[in-house]
Amino acid sequence: MPKMKFLLYSVFLMIVLTGCVTNDESPNEHEKMIEETGENTTDTTYNYDGDGGFLWKIDHEETTAYSIHLGHVDYYPLSNEIEEAYASSDIILPEINMFEVDITEEELNEMAIFDDGKTLDEVLSEDVYNHLSDIFKKNGVELESLNKYEPWYIETLLSGFVQEESDLSAEYGVDLYFLQQAIEDNKEIMELETVESQYDMLTGFSLDTQTDRLETFIETYEEQAEGLNNLGYHWINSNTEEGKEGVKESLSTGFESSDDEFQQEMNDNRNIDMANKIDDLLQSNSGQTYFAIIGAAHTVIEPSVPSILKEKGYDIERIY
């Protein structure tokens, strides 16, 4: 029987982070943290030069498997263990292949615009709507021009503003980093999900769930960029116990504040589907080495991809 390796590498995904990150903890001063002083600011300057990340190894009979959108220029190169795991792989498994996403404006509008004539100002309270309008004005956009769009889409736009305000950037996303390398190295790329399935999930949430999440995001908007920086710091330092717990606490707290529908669709069902696809690959005994790139929340929020695979009978070892 040929020996097959499977690499599951964990990054954090913006779609999971938006509206979910918290900033209850900051890194200790002795752990590369400098407090900035200045007028009307409590921002923290983080040193993102670490060697963290998550890497699991899965052994099954003669098959071996290892398990790991935003990032910072100082992340790279990643740890030797992670870089070597990628180098040894034959096939890269992202959640989606961002280089092949092709959604037209017409298709997006069909998904994102209210189909029953409702408008955003009708589903949000006046105070919340005005707060949202102020946020958009600060970013050079008039909210009135987006009044026909559903709350889930407005939340994605807000998350883009947060990203711009944070230290992190999609340009240095870990998944993008490995996808670019895979293209240069002529490695095969197979998706664990599809962009269609992710949009179906977002558009499938009830209006109540969409509205609740958007309102929470608006209420905490001013804290989001710092929370994202904090999470990014903990991720790149997750080889320490504090860093690992910082990632878990930030993501777990966000999910605990979400309703059951959101948790079920965003985490549980997706984790089950991804774990099943990984299981199929492990059982195929193809002789290939796979390197899967999934959001960190899918590895720390139960039921997680590693825990589901463990329940299926696989021996899983956290090696990084």
Order of alpha helices (4+ residues) and beta strands (2+ residues): beta-alpha-beta-beta-beta-beta-alpha-beta-alpha-alpha-alpha-alpha-alpha-beta-alpha-alpha-alpha-alpha-alpha-alpha-beta-alpha-alpha-beta
